[in-house]
Amino acid sequence: MKIDERLTQRIKAWLESPADSRNLEEGATLLLKLTGNTIMYQNIMRNPPRFADHIAHELQKRFNYRVQQVTHAQVEQMSVKVEKIANDHLSLQETNPASEFKSGKRADHDTLPAEIQSLYVENLGIVQRMRALHAELRVITNRPGMVCPDSDRYPFLKELIELDERLHANWAKYDGYDVSKGEVTVRDDARAASRKAAGFINLMKGRYAKNPTPELRQRLAAAFNLVINPSSKMIDEMVGLGIIMR
């Protein structure tokens, strides 16, 4: 069920208002929106002060649930991102973790300024840290007979996503350093491809919903893999279409 964030914020504002000055009619209306129980609403409206504690209790209970659901949805969206990150950077079976970086090292690396060289070295450490975090995350989420709470998964997911962003930023600076100019000229190839892929998804998702052919599904999946940091909305739409899995 999709949570109406605006309604959640209205409930939050009502609960945070002073108890002795709350608009009980508004509280009853909010409760009606949540429950659809018109009989309870009519009973409350006959004597709102009598039901003040009941309104507050029921709204608080449902507010807590809604916040929990939103947090769960955020964690699930982050999990999709981390799964993509793991497939892109963390699945290599290398006996020497540094070996995967050899192909990315510039031929003129040793002549680059120290601060540019350091980006290359830093990225090796970042990937090692990401692999360690991902391994820990897999351990806590795969414990037999136990369900891993969102609060336990969140710190790992957050740090992995932040490290991935730093990894990409470092590579962009390292690869984009122009020796002749003595400055970084970040290449737009990946960003242009990302914008093009996002445009293709927006154009073709409706067509796929009406006629979900295997060929179009493959094209949409390939396009999604090119999108840099896809929005939560795009992820939800792609999951809803069955293009990707949470």
N, C-alpha and C positions, 0 to 999 in steps of 0.2 A: 504494500500500500504506500502510495506517495504521500509524504507529509506536506501539508500546507504550511509553509514557513511563516507566512503572514499571520495566520491564525495562531500559530505557536507564539509569535511575538506579542500578539494581543493578550493572550493568556498570561504571558510572563509579566507584561506591564500591569495587568490587573492584580496579579499576586504580589507584585512589588509595591503596590500602592498601600498607604496606611490602612490598617484594618478598620479603623473607625470612620473612614471616609470613602470606603469602596462603594461603587455603584452596583448595588446588588442585582438590579434589573439587568444590567450589562453582563454580570457574572452568570445569571440564569440563562441569558441568551447564548453566551459562550458554551455553557454546559449543554444546552439544547443542540447546538451545532455539532458537538462532539458525540452526543448519545442518540440524538433523534427521538428522545423520550418526551413526547408532548404532554403526557399525563403528569410526569414529574415536574415539568416546566410550569404547568397550570397550577399545580399545588404550591410551588414556590412563589408564584406571582400573587397568590392570595394573601400571603404574609411574608414578604422577603426577609425581614429581620430575623424571623423565627428560624429561617434556613441558612443564615449567614455562615455558620460553621460548616454546614453540609456542603454548601457551594464551594467554599475555600478548600475543603478536604478533597472533594471530587476533582476540582480543577488542578490542584497540586499533584494528585495521583496521576492524572492523565498527562499533565505537563512533563512530569518525570519520565513517563513512558515515551512521549514524543521526542524528548531530547535524547533518550537512549537510542531510539530508532534512527534519528538523524546521525548520531555518532557511529552507529553500526554501518549505515550507508556510506559514510565518509571512509571508514576503515575498509569496506569492501572495494570502494573505488580506488583507494590507495593500493590495495592488494593487486588489482588489475595492473596498475602501473608498475609495481614491483615485479610482477611476473614477467612483464615485457622487459624490464631492466635485467632480470636474471637471464632471460633467453639471449639478450644482446651481449652481455658482458661477463656473466658469472658461470656459464655452463661449459667453459673450455676445460678439457681434461689435460692439463699441463703439469709435468713433473717439476718444471721450473716456471714459476709464475711470471718471471720477467721475460720469458721467451716470446710471449704474445705481443710484447711491445716492440720487438725488433723491427718488424715491418713498418711501424709507424714512426720510427726515428728518422729525422731529417738527415740527409747526407752531410749537410753543413752544421750539424748539431754542435760540434766542438767549437765552432767559431761564433755561435750565437751569444748574446749577452747572458750573463749568469741568471738574471731573473726569468729569462725565457727558457733556458735549459732547465731551471728548477721546476717549471710546469710539467715537463716530461717526467721528471723524477717523482714529483708529487703525485701524479696520476697513477703510477705504479702502486704507491702506498694507499691511494684511495681505493683502487680495485681490490687490493688485499683486505682492506677494512670492510669493503662491501661484501666480499665472500665470507668473511668471518661472521658478519651480522646476519647474512642470509642463512648460514649454517645454524646459527643460534635460533633464528626464527623458525626454521624447519623443525628443530628439536622441540621447541615449546608448543608448536601447533600440531605435532604428531605424537604427543604423549598418549599412550594407550589408555582408553577409558576416561579421558579428561577432555573437556572443552576449554580451549584457550580464550580467556576474556578479551574483548576488544581493547581494554585498557592495557593489557600485556603486549598485544601485537602493535599498538599504535607507535610507541617509541622507536621500535625497529623499522617499521615502515617509513616513518617520518625521516629518520636519519638516512635510510637507503635512498629515498627520493632526493633529499638535499645533496647527498654525495654524488648522485648521478648528474644532477644539474651542475655541480662544480666540476665534475669530470669533463662534461661537454664544453663548459666555458673555458677550461684550461686547454683542451685540444684546439678549440677555435683560435685562441690566442697564440698557441705554439705553432700551429699550421699556418696561421695568417700573418706571422711576423715577416715583414718585407725588409730584407737586409739593406737594399739600396736606399730605402726611405728611413730606415731606422725606427719603424713604428709598426704596430699591428694593423693589418687590414683584414678584418674578419670576412671569410668567404660566405657568400649568401646561398651557395648551392643547396645545402640541406634545408635552410629556411624557405627557400623558394619551392623546393620539392614538397615541404610540409604544407605550405599554403595551397599549392596545386592539389595535393591529395585531399585536404580538407574541403576544398571547393568541389572536387569530384564526389566526395561522400554526400555533401549537402545536395548536390544535383541528382544523384542516383538513388538515394535511400528510399524516396517515395516510390520510384519505379520498382525497386526490389520488393518493397512491402506488397505491391500489387501483383508482381510476377517474380517470385523468388527462384530464379534459375541458378544452377550450380556455377555457371560461368561468371555471372554478375556477383555472386557471393565471393568467389575467389578474388575478383577485381577489387571489391570493397575491402576485403580482409588485407590485401596487399597495400591498398591505399592507407588503411588505418595504421599499418606498421610504419608508414613514412611520416605520420603526424607527430610533431614534437609536442610533448605535454598536452595530449588531448583533453578537452574540457570534460567536466563531469557529465554535462548534457550529452556530448557526443558518445561518451562511454555508455551511458544509459541507453541511448538509441541503438547503438551497435549490439549491446546485450539483448535488448528487446527484439531486434531483428534476427538474433541467433548467429550474428557474424562472429562475435567473440564470446567467451565464457568468463564468468567471474571466478 
